Amino acid sequence: SHNVPHLLPPERQLALLQTLASCVTPGGALVLSAYSEPDNGTGFEALLAIAGTRLRQRGLPETMIEQVMASRNTVVFSLDQSLLEAGLADAGMEPPLLLQQSLCSRLWLSRRPA
């Protein structure tokens, strides 16, 4: 799944994870990417500042940047790491391995045991 979970509220994200995991055969893998904010205590404010700077550098007007920031967890929902881990575990998948992170965009790999 590529950048889909963050379009759903958390309760629907969990259902999506379980549906995706049910499609993985024994020995198979699920690669998942989504918007996923870190915990507030892990440099979160710095990441938001960097994101704002990147949007300004791309020429977005301040009003649009404010709209983007206001959409966080109201229109675009962060995929919480603990929800991801619990949802995959409940579906019989291995813990997700973080393969890549770029600001708040993350890519994970989870396998179903053979």
Sequence and secondary structure as in RCSB ss.txt:
>XXXX:A:sequence
SHNVPHLLPPERQLALLQTLASCVTPGGALVLSAYSEPDNGTGFEALLAIAGTRLRQRGLPETMIEQVMASRNTV
VFSLDQSLLEAGLADAGMEPPLLLQQSLCSRLWLSRRPA
>XXXX:A:secstr
 BS GGGS HHHHHHHHHHHHHT  TT EEEEEEE    TTTTHHHHHHHHHHHHHHTT  HHHHHHHHHTBTTT
B    HHHHHHHHHHTT    EEEEEETTEEEEEEE   
